[in-house]
Amino acid sequence: MKKNHTLLKGGVLALGGYLAYKKLWPRKFDFENKVVVITGGSKGLGMIMARDFGRLKAKIAIVARREDELQHAKEWLHAEGVSEVAVFSCDVAREEAVREMIERVVARYGSIDVLVNNAGIISVGPMSANGVEDFKQAHDVMFWGQLYPTLAVLPLFQQKRSGHIVNITSIGAMVSLPHLVPYSSAKFAALGLSRGLHAELHRYGIKVSTIVPGLMRTASHVNAQFKGAGEYTWFSTLASMPGLSIDAERASREIVDATVRGQAFKIVGVAAKVGATIYTLFPNFSSGALTLVNRILPAPEKSSTHAMSGRVLLATQSRQLSRSAAQDIARYQMPDRENHPENASVPQF
C-alpha cells in the first residue's frame, strides 16, 4: 500500500512537472509564409487579427460575405503594412459555399496552415422578442459557421498531419446573459465543439485553440441588431466602458500570442476572467444575480420583435458620442454601411 501511494505521488508530481514545462516553455509556431484563413475578417477583431498575423509574415486570407467590406479591409491592411492579403466572399452559414471557399484558398496559396473561425452576429432583446428564426440565424453563423470551415479543412490537415484551428467563442459561452439568449446558446455550442475537437484531433498533429474573449471596444454595436432603442442604449454603454470591455488591439495580441504558443484554451480580458471564475465557483449566486440584472434591463413590453441595426439607432439618438467611441467606429467599422440586417457582424461578446 505504501509503495502504491509513493508511485501515485510520483506520478502526480511528474504530471505537474510536465504541465509546468508546457506552460513555461511552450513551443512557438513560425508564421513566416504560413497561410492563415480568418472568417469574419472584414472588420473589427477579425481585421485586427489579420493585421497582426500579417506582421508575423503570414499570408492572409480574409473571408466575409460582402465584397465591398472585404476590399475596404484589404486596403486598410495594406495601409497597415500587410502585403500578402487575399479576399474571399463567402457566407459561412452555407456548407457548399464554405467548401468552395476553402478550395479557392488552396488554389491560391497551395495550402492552409491556420483557420481562425471568427464570424459572428448578434441580436439583443428579451426572449419575448426572439423567435425560432433568431436562434436559427445565431446558430447558422456561430455554430455551423465554425463547423463547416473546420470540416472543410480537416482532410487537408489530417493528410499533412499538421494544422491549427482557432475558434473565437465568447464569455457569452460561459456566462449566459439575459437579452442575449440566442447569441449565448450558439456560443455555448461552439465552445463544446471546440473543446471536444481539441481532444480528438491532437492525435493527428492538429491543434485546436478555444478563445473566450470578453466584450471588446471595436464599435461592434453599430452593426448589431436591437429589438428596441433601450436595448441599444445599455449594450452600447457596456461596449465602450474600459472597465468592462477590452481594447481590441490588446485582445488581438493575446489571441495571436495564444495561437503562436499553441494554447488549448484562453480567456481574454480581466472582466471576462473574473466573470467566468465567479460563475464557475458560485453558480447559484451568479444565477440569482443575473435575474436581478434582467430586472434592470428594458422591460419586454418596451421591446419590439422587429430588429433595427445599431447604426440606424445611433443616427437617431441625440447623445454625443465620446471621442474614443467615434474613433473606434472610424477605425474598425466600414463607413457609410448600408442598413441590411443580414450584414450585421459582431466580433464577440
Disulfide bonds with the S-S distance in Angstrom:
none
